[in-house]
Amino acid sequence: MLSAGQPFCKPEVSDEVSWPKTPPGVTLVNNTCPVGRVGQKQRTCGNSSVWLDVLSNCVSEELKKVSTAADNFLQGVGATQKVAMDIFEGMRNNSEPANDSSNIADIMASVNIIDTMAQATQYVQLDEHVFPNFVTSASNMLNSNWTGVNDTILHQMSSKYINSMEVLVKEIQINKSSGYNTTNLELQFCSRDDCNLTVFDIGVNLNKTDGLMKVMAIKNLMDKLENNYEKREPTDLILSATLVNNSNSNITISLLFPAQQDNNSDPLCVFWNTNLNKWSDEGCIANKTGNYTLCECTHLTSFSVLMSKSDTSEPALDIITSIGVAVSICCLVLFLIVEWMVWSAVIKTHLSHFRHTAVVNISVFLLLGDCSFLASSNPANLSETTCLTLTLCKHLFFLGMFAWMLCLSILLVHQLIFVFSPLRKRVFMYLSSILGYLCPMVLVGCSYVYYNYTGTKYHNEKTCWLIYEGLLKGSIYSFILPVGTIVLANIFSMVVVIVTLVKTSVPDSSKADDKETAKGILKVVVFLTPVFGATWGFGFALLMLEPDTILFTISNYLFTIFNAFQGLFIFLVGCFGEQKVSL
């Protein structure tokens, strides 16, 4: 109902449907479709009281039957090679683009059919006889501009298309075929040790010892995929390379793309990250050679080339990281040696013993984490098992480091607030062991089991680290959330300590060592908490800021510098910040 004076979209007739007076933000659904089509049409009244475009979900009756057959095929009903051939033949017969607004509905249905059949290859083996109809229909879908939907839906459709095409091309068995060629798709297969192919003028070279390489070149899809490199212009060619039945762990593929920009532009080779549904340049190097761009990549997937007027790489960050982590490891080893040498002299009281126990554990976990980080610095040379192991180690060690930081903060707060109730040694060691050892192990173990149980990837083989898929999506949040909670808790502890020290006068005591130890704890927490908190605060900023902005660049450098030199800060505070140790 509309109240008096309320804004509304005026009634009108569009796309052969009457749309009545409607308040802003309301979406109307009409089940009227042209003859020969089934489905519905939707239209939303925009917030400015202006009608948005009609979204037609009216699919041709024949294509709807094909979609139903594909759904049944996935469920195992009639899941045979012949039925699969009939499904792809039905797609081909209904894949010619229409000239009206219903075109996008047919394309959406066709993309969903391809995705359904890709999922079905997990259970049913398909052979090469499905390729002619499959490739022809998939090519015909790209003849249209895919207009009539917003960018979000367009990007979802295009990413589903390329992901499903990769799966189908990989899983369909090859016997005698050497390839297929259509207007927008070209497939070639190579079983030789030295594969040197050309698809749509893209040169492909791969040296292998065994296996079958499947190469697919795609036209008219690049402009439909999301371009997360806003300052670069994409080419119109995408190449997908897949290697099956191969035992090589180290693969380098060379791709020669025809140049489409002027000689001043800087090419960037990218691959389609199927986990994030975005382009990434990780593991790829670009070089211009005359009128071509040579891409060399250490992994196989869908590749393309983005062009830019300036270089966007940050080699300085790699240098800072390498130097900083190496310095941190050396400093942490020296610090632990010094602690071992002066241990009996610095733990004469329970409070001092508690403090040094926490700092030593922080140092050990950080040392192990840095070593694991260095070991995984070149993921392309690691096996999948090694990469997973190092990911688990980094997840565990860095969480353990923060857990012991929390133990140190809690210890100081307790000591200053409950002055006349000192913490017993057995209680501290018991509680800190649970918080510092057991909790990180349980959290990492549960995270790994959960993501494996739900069929979601726990780690990224390209980075040997946890996966970020968006806001509160991905295994990275099993690390970010506890770390963020601990950093906030440490900051809160610092506030409590400062307020307590300012408002409370400490009575004179003959226990000079306890006073000195309390001051030492305060210095350590004051120094370490801002360092760790600020460091990961910059890391959190990287998740929220847009790339290619000045704030993102500044945060990236600060995050790298502070993280790389964490061990140095601990060494300076532990060895030179305490009188007994420095003497």
LUMVO-243513 format. One record per residue (C-alpha): residue in three letters; residue number from 1; z, x, y. Coordinates in steps of 0.25 Angstrom, whole numbers. Layout:
// LUMVO-243513
   aa    i     c3     c1     c2
  ALA  NUM      Z      X      Y
...
END
This chain:
// LUMVO-243513
   aa    i     c3     c1     c2
  MET    1      0      0      0
  LEU    2     -3      4     14
  SER    3      7      2     25
  ALA    4      3     -1     40
  GLY    5     -1     11     47
  GLN    6     -2     20     35
  PRO    7    -14     29     34
  PHE    8    -24     27     23
  CYS    9    -38     30     18
  LYS   10    -48     20     22
  PRO   11    -55     12     11
  GLU   12    -69     17      7
  VAL   13    -79     17     -4
  SER   14    -82     31     -9
  ASP   15    -89     35    -22
  GLU   16    -92     21    -26
  VAL   17    -77     17    -25
  SER   18    -69      9    -15
  TRP   19    -56     17    -11
  PRO   20    -46      8     -4
  LYS   21    -37     11      8
  THR   22    -27     21      3
  PRO   23    -15     29      9
  PRO   24    -16     44     10
  GLY   25    -12     52     -3
  VAL   26    -16     41    -12
  THR   27    -26     43    -23
  LEU   28    -34     32    -28
  VAL   29    -41     31    -42
  ASN   30    -53     22    -45
  ASN   31    -58     21    -59
  THR   32    -72     17    -55
  CYS   33    -82     27    -60
  PRO   34    -98     26    -60
  VAL   35   -105     21    -72
  GLY   36   -105     31    -83
  ARG   37    -92     38    -79
  VAL   38    -77     36    -82
  GLY   39    -65     40    -74
  GLN   40    -59     38    -60
  LYS   41    -61     41    -46
  GLN   42    -50     46    -37
  ARG   43    -48     47    -22
  THR   44    -37     51    -13
  CYS   45    -33     47      1
  GLY   46    -30     60      8
  ASN   47    -18     62     17
  SER   48    -26     61     29
  SER   49    -30     47     25
  VAL   50    -44     51     21
  TRP   51    -50     49      8
  LEU   52    -52     61     -1
  ASP   53    -65     63    -10
  VAL   54    -66     54    -22
  LEU   55    -62     62    -35
  SER   56    -71     56    -46
  ASN   57    -66     57    -61
  CYS   58    -77     49    -66
  VAL   59    -83     56    -78
  SER   60    -96     53    -85
  GLU   61    -93     45    -98
  GLU   62   -100     55   -106
  LEU   63    -92     66   -101
  LYS   64    -79     58   -103
  LYS   65    -83     57   -117
  VAL   66    -85     72   -118
  SER   67    -71     74   -112
  THR   68    -64     65   -122
  ALA   69    -71     72   -133
  ALA   70    -66     86   -128
  ASP   71    -52     81   -127
  ASN   72    -53     76   -141
  PHE   73    -59     89   -145
  LEU   74    -47     96   -139
  GLN   75    -37     87   -147
  GLY   76    -45     91   -160
  VAL   77    -52     78   -162
  GLY   78    -66     82   -166
  ALA   79    -64     96   -162
  THR   80    -77    102   -169
  GLN   81    -88    111   -164
  LYS   82    -98     99   -164
  VAL   83    -89     90   -156
  ALA   84    -87    102   -146
  MET   85   -102    103   -145
  ASP   86   -103     88   -142
  ILE   87    -93     90   -131
  PHE   88   -100    101   -124
  GLU   89   -113     94   -126
  GLY   90   -107     82   -119
  MET   91   -103     91   -108
  ARG   92   -117     96   -106
  ASN   93   -123     82   -106
  ASN   94   -113     78    -95
  SER   95   -112     91    -87
  GLU   96   -124     90    -77
  PRO   97   -118     88    -63
  ALA   98   -119     74    -57
  ASN   99   -122     72    -42
  ASP  100   -111     62    -39
  SER  101    -96     64    -37
  SER  102    -93     62    -52
  ASN  103    -98     76    -55
  ILE  104    -85     82    -53
  ALA  105    -78     73    -63
  ASP  106    -88     77    -74
  ILE  107    -86     91    -71
  MET  108    -71     90    -71
  ALA  109    -72     83    -85
  SER  110    -82     94    -90
  VAL  111    -72    105    -86
  ASN  112    -61     97    -93
  ILE  113    -70     96   -106
  ILE  114    -72    111   -105
  ASP  115    -57    114   -104
  THR  116    -54    105   -115
  MET  117    -64    112   -124
  ALA  118    -59    125   -120
  GLN  119    -45    121   -124
  ALA  120    -50    116   -138
  THR  121    -56    130   -141
  GLN  122    -41    133   -145
  TYR  123    -42    124   -157
  VAL  124    -57    123   -160
  GLN  125    -67    134   -161
  LEU  126    -81    132   -154
  ASP  127    -93    139   -157
  GLU  128   -105    143   -148
  HIS  129   -113    131   -151
  VAL  130   -105    124   -140
  PHE  131   -109    134   -129
  PRO  132   -123    128   -125
  ASN  133   -117    114   -121
  PHE  134   -104    120   -116
  VAL  135   -111    131   -107
  THR  136   -121    121   -102
  SER  137   -111    110    -98
  ALA  138   -101    120    -92
  SER  139   -113    126    -83
  ASN  140   -118    112    -79
  MET  141   -104    109    -73
  LEU  142   -105    121    -63
  ASN  143   -118    115    -57
  SER  144   -109    106    -49
  ASN  145   -100    110    -37
  TRP  146    -88    103    -43
  THR  147    -86     95    -30
  GLY  148    -78     83    -28
  VAL  149    -64     89    -31
  ASN  150    -54     97    -23
  ASP  151    -52    112    -25
  THR  152    -40    111    -34
  ILE  153    -48    103    -44
  LEU  154    -60    111    -42
  HIS  155    -52    124    -45
  GLN  156    -45    117    -57
  MET  157    -59    113    -63
  SER  158    -66    127    -61
  SER  159    -54    135    -67
  LYS  160    -53    125    -79
  TYR  161    -68    127    -81
  ILE  162    -68    142    -81
  ASN  163    -56    143    -89
  SER  164    -61    133   -100
  MET  165    -75    140   -100
  GLU  166    -69    154   -103
  VAL  167    -61    148   -114
  LEU  168    -73    141   -121
  VAL  169    -82    153   -119
  LYS  170    -71    161   -126
  GLU  171    -68    152   -137
  ILE  172    -82    147   -141
  GLN  173    -86    156   -153
  ILE  174    -99    164   -152
  ASN  175   -108    167   -164
  LYS  176   -123    170   -160
  SER  177   -124    166   -145
  SER  178   -126    176   -134
  GLY  179   -124    167   -122
  TYR  180   -127    155   -114
  ASN  181   -133    153   -101
  THR  182   -133    141    -91
  THR  183   -134    139    -76
  ASN  184   -119    142    -73
  LEU  185   -114    148    -86
  GLU  186   -119    160    -94
  LEU  187   -112    165   -107
  GLN  188   -115    178   -114
  PHE  189   -108    184   -126
  CYS  190   -107    198   -131
  SER  191   -101    204   -143
  ARG  192   -106    218   -141
  ASP  193    -97    230   -138
  ASP  194   -103    232   -125
  CYS  195   -106    219   -118
  ASN  196   -115    220   -106
  LEU  197   -120    206   -101
  THR  198   -125    199    -89
  VAL  199   -122    184    -86
  PHE  200   -127    178    -73
  ASP  201   -129    192    -67
  ILE  202   -115    196    -70
  GLY  203   -115    209    -79
  VAL  204   -104    209    -89
  ASN  205   -100    222    -97
  LEU  206    -89    223   -107
  ASN  207    -86    234   -117
  LYS  208    -78    229   -129
  THR  209    -76    233   -144
  ASP  210    -76    219   -150
  GLY  211    -76    204   -147
  LEU  212    -86    195   -140
  MET  213    -88    194   -125
  LYS  214    -91    181   -119
  VAL  215    -96    181   -104
  MET  216    -98    168    -96
  ALA  217   -104    168    -82
  ILE  218   -102    156    -73
  LYS  219   -108    151    -60
  ASN  220   -104    140    -50
  LEU  221    -89    141    -54
  MET  222    -84    151    -45
  ASP  223    -84    142    -33
  LYS  224    -76    132    -40
  LEU  225    -64    141    -44
  GLU  226    -53    144    -35
  ASN  227    -55    156    -27
  ASN  228    -41    163    -25
  TYR  229    -48    174    -18
  GLU  230    -50    167     -5
  LYS  231    -56    179      3
  ARG  232    -67    181     -8
  GLU  233    -79    174    -11
  PRO  234    -82    171    -25
  THR  235    -95    174    -32
  ASP  236   -102    163    -40
  LEU  237   -101    169    -54
  ILE  238    -90    170    -64
  LEU  239    -90    178    -77
  SER  240    -81    175    -89
  ALA  241    -79    186   -100
  THR  242    -72    183   -113
  LEU  243    -70    193   -124
  VAL  244    -66    187   -138
  ASN  245    -62    194   -151
  ASN  246    -59    207   -144
  SER  247    -48    216   -146
  ASN  248    -50    225   -134
  SER  249    -37    225   -125
  ASN  250    -44    232   -113
  ILE  251    -57    225   -108
  THR  252    -65    228    -95
  ILE  253    -76    220    -91
  SER  254    -87    223    -81
  LEU  255    -94    212    -73
  LEU  256   -105    214    -63
  PHE  257   -106    202    -54
  PRO  258   -118    201    -44
  ALA  259   -113    203    -30
  GLN  260   -114    191    -21
  GLN  261   -108    196     -8
  ASP  262   -111    206      2
  ASN  263   -109    221      0
  ASN  264    -96    221      9
  SER  265    -89    211      0
  ASP  266    -78    216    -10
  PRO  267    -79    210    -24
  LEU  268    -67    206    -32
  CYS  269    -68    203    -47
  VAL  270    -59    192    -51
  PHE  271    -56    185    -64
  TRP  272    -52    170    -67
  ASN  273    -37    170    -70
  THR  274    -36    158    -80
  ASN  275    -21    158    -78
  LEU  276    -21    156    -63
  ASN  277    -35    150    -62
  LYS  278    -38    160    -51
  TRP  279    -46    172    -49
  SER  280    -40    186    -51
  ASP  281    -45    200    -49
  GLU  282    -35    207    -58
  GLY  283    -41    217    -68
  CYS  284    -54    217    -61
  ILE  285    -61    227    -52
  ALA  286    -73    224    -43
  ASN  287    -84    234    -39
  LYS  288    -97    232    -31
  THR  289   -109    238    -37
  GLY  290   -121    235    -29
  ASN  291   -124    220    -29
  TYR  292   -114    218    -40
  THR  293    -99    217    -42
  LEU  294    -93    225    -54
  CYS  295    -81    219    -60
  GLU  296    -72    226    -70
  CYS  297    -61    218    -76
  THR  298    -51    221    -87
  HIS  299    -50    207    -93
  LEU  300    -60    196    -96
  THR  301    -60    182    -90
  SER  302    -69    175    -79
  PHE  303    -73    185    -68
  SER  304    -79    183    -54
  VAL  305    -81    191    -41
  LEU  306    -75    188    -28
  MET  307    -80    195    -15
  SER  308    -72    199     -3
  LYS  309    -74    207     10
  SER  310    -61    215      8
  ASP  311    -53    221     -3
  THR  312    -42    213     -8
  SER  313    -35    222    -18
  GLU  314    -21    228    -16
  PRO  315    -21    242    -23
  ALA  316     -9    246    -14
  LEU  317     -1    236    -22
  ASP  318     -4    243    -35
  ILE  319      0    256    -29
  ILE  320     13    251    -23
  THR  321     16    245    -37
  SER  322     13    257    -45
  ILE  323     21    266    -36
  GLY  324     33    257    -34
  VAL  325     35    253    -49
  ALA  326     34    268    -53
  VAL  327     44    272    -42
  SER  328     53    260    -46
  ILE  329     53    264    -61
  CYS  330     57    279    -57
  CYS  331     68    274    -48
  LEU  332     74    264    -58
  VAL  333     74    275    -69
  LEU  334     81    284    -59
  PHE  335     91    273    -55
  LEU  336     95    270    -70
  ILE  337     97    285    -72
  VAL  338    106    286    -60
  GLU  339    114    274    -65
  TRP  340    116    280    -78
  MET  341    121    293    -73
  VAL  342    131    286    -63
  TRP  343    134    274    -71
  SER  344    149    278    -74
  ALA  345    151    281    -60
  VAL  346    146    268    -54
  ILE  347    152    257    -63
  LYS  348    167    260    -61
  THR  349    169    245    -58
  HIS  350    164    232    -64
  LEU  351    157    229    -51
  SER  352    149    242    -51
  HIS  353    146    241    -66
  PHE  354    140    227    -64
  ARG  355    132    231    -52
  HIS  356    126    244    -59
  THR  357    123    236    -71
  ALA  358    115    226    -63
  VAL  359    107    236    -56
  VAL  360    104    244    -68
  ASN  361     99    232    -75
  ILE  362     90    229    -63
  SER  363     85    243    -63
  VAL  364     82    242    -78
  PHE  365     75    229    -78
  LEU  366     67    233    -65
  LEU  367     63    246    -72
  LEU  368     58    239    -85
  GLY  369     51    229    -76
  ASP  370     44    240    -68
  CYS  371     40    247    -81
  SER  372     34    234    -87
  PHE  373     27    232    -74
  LEU  374     20    246    -75
  ALA  375     17    244    -90
  SER  376      9    231    -86
  SER  377      2    236    -74
  ASN  378    -11    237    -81
  PRO  379    -12    224    -89
  ALA  380    -26    226    -93
  ASN  381    -22    237   -102
  LEU  382    -11    229   -109
  SER  383    -12    221   -121
  GLU  384     -8    206   -120
  THR  385      6    209   -128
  THR  386      9    220   -119
  CYS  387      6    212   -107
  LEU  388     15    201   -111
  THR  389     26    210   -115
  LEU  390     26    217   -101
  THR  391     26    204    -94
  LEU  392     38    199   -102
  CYS  393     45    213    -99
  LYS  394     42    212    -84
  HIS  395     47    197    -84
  LEU  396     60    201    -91
  PHE  397     63    214    -83
  PHE  398     61    209    -69
  LEU  399     69    196    -72
  GLY  400     80    205    -78
  MET  401     80    213    -65
  PHE  402     82    201    -56
  ALA  403     92    195    -66
  TRP  404    101    208    -64
  MET  405     99    207    -49
  LEU  406    105    193    -50
  CYS  407    116    199    -58
  LEU  408    119    209    -47
  SER  409    119    198    -36
  ILE  410    128    189    -44
  LEU  411    137    201    -46
  LEU  412    139    204    -31
  VAL  413    141    190    -27
  HIS  414    152    188    -38
  GLN  415    159    201    -34
  LEU  416    159    197    -19
  ILE  417    163    182    -20
  PHE  418    172    183    -32
  VAL  419    180    195    -27
  PHE  420    192    193    -35
  SER  421    185    189    -48
  PRO  422    177    201    -52
  LEU  423    167    200    -63
  ARG  424    171    205    -76
  LYS  425    161    215    -83
  ARG  426    159    207    -96
  VAL  427    156    195    -88
  PHE  428    146    202    -79
  MET  429    139    209    -90
  TYR  430    138    196    -98
  LEU  431    132    188    -87
  SER  432    123    198    -82
  SER  433    117    201    -95
  ILE  434    114    186    -97
  LEU  435    108    185    -83
  GLY  436    101    199    -83
  TYR  437     96    200    -97
  LEU  438     96    187   -105
  CYS  439     91    178    -93
  PRO  440     78    186    -91
  MET  441     75    187   -106
  VAL  442     77    172   -108
  LEU  443     69    169    -95
  VAL  444     57    178    -99
  GLY  445     58    173   -114
  CYS  446     58    158   -110
  SER  447     46    160   -101
  TYR  448     38    167   -111
  VAL  449     41    157   -122
  TYR  450     38    145   -112
  TYR  451     25    150   -108
  ASN  452     20    153   -122
  TYR  453     26    140   -127
  THR  454     18    132   -116
  GLY  455      5    140   -118
  THR  456      6    146   -104
  LYS  457      3    161   -102
  TYR  458     16    169    -99
  HIS  459      9    181    -93
  ASN  460     -4    186    -87
  GLU  461    -11    196    -95
  LYS  462    -18    201    -83
  THR  463     -5    205    -76
  CYS  464      5    206    -87
  TRP  465     14    197    -79
  LEU  466     18    182    -78
  ILE  467      8    171    -73
  TYR  468      8    164    -60
  GLU  469      0    151    -60
  GLY  470      5    145    -47
  LEU  471     17    138    -42
  LEU  472     28    138    -53
  LYS  473     17    140    -63
  GLY  474     16    152    -72
  SER  475     26    161    -80
  ILE  476     28    169    -67
  TYR  477     38    159    -63
  SER  478     47    163    -74
  PHE  479     49    176    -66
  ILE  480     48    171    -52
  LEU  481     58    159    -53
  PRO  482     70    168    -59
  VAL  483     67    179    -50
  GLY  484     66    170    -37
  THR  485     79    164    -42
  ILE  486     86    177    -43
  VAL  487     81    183    -30
  LEU  488     87    170    -23
  ALA  489    100    172    -30
  ASN  490    101    186    -26
  ILE  491     98    182    -12
  PHE  492    109    172    -13
  SER  493    118    182    -18
  MET  494    115    191     -7
  VAL  495    119    181      3
  VAL  496    132    178     -4
  VAL  497    136    192     -4
  ILE  498    132    195     10
  VAL  499    140    182     15
  THR  500    152    186      6
  LEU  501    152    200     11
  VAL  502    151    195     26
  LYS  503    162    185     25
  THR  504    172    191     15
  SER  505    180    203     18
  VAL  506    182    211      6
  PRO  507    197    215      4
  ASP  508    200    230      3
  SER  509    200    235    -11
  SER  510    204    248    -18
  LYS  511    192    246    -27
  ALA  512    182    254    -18
  ASP  513    172    255    -30
  ASP  514    171    240    -30
  LYS  515    168    240    -15
  GLU  516    158    250    -16
  THR  517    152    243    -28
  ALA  518    151    230    -21
  LYS  519    144    237     -9
  GLY  520    134    243    -19
  ILE  521    131    230    -25
  LEU  522    129    224    -12
  LYS  523    119    235     -8
  VAL  524    112    234    -21
  VAL  525    110    218    -20
  VAL  526    107    219     -5
  PHE  527     96    229     -8
  LEU  528     91    224    -21
  THR  529     91    209    -18
  PRO  530     82    209     -6
  VAL  531     73    219    -13
  PHE  532     71    210    -25
  GLY  533     71    197    -18
  ALA  534     61    202     -7
  THR  535     52    208    -18
  TRP  536     51    195    -26
  GLY  537     51    187    -13
  PHE  538     38    194    -10
  GLY  539     33    191    -24
  PHE  540     36    176    -22
  ALA  541     29    176     -9
  LEU  542     16    181    -16
  LEU  543     17    168    -25
  MET  544     17    160    -12
  LEU  545      8    167     -3
  GLU  546     -7    166     -3
  PRO  547    -15    179     -6
  ASP  548    -23    186      4
  THR  549    -12    183     15
  ILE  550     -4    194     23
  LEU  551      9    188     18
  PHE  552      4    189      3
  THR  553      0    204      5
  ILE  554     13    208     12
  SER  555     21    201      1
  ASN  556     13    207    -10
  TYR  557     15    221     -5
  LEU  558     30    219     -2
  PHE  559     32    213    -16
  THR  560     25    225    -23
  ILE  561     32    235    -15
  PHE  562     46    229    -17
  ASN  563     44    227    -32
  ALA  564     38    240    -35
  PHE  565     49    248    -28
  GLN  566     61    240    -34
  GLY  567     66    251    -42
  LEU  568     66    260    -30
  PHE  569     75    251    -23
  ILE  570     85    250    -35
  PHE  571     85    265    -36
  LEU  572     88    267    -21
  VAL  573    100    256    -21
  GLY  574    106    261    -34
  CYS  575    105    276    -32
  PHE  576    107    277    -17
  GLY  577    113    264    -13
  GLU  578    126    267    -21
  GLN  579    135    278    -17
  LYS  580    140    282    -31
  VAL  581    126    283    -36
  SER  582    120    290    -24
  LEU  583    131    300    -25
END
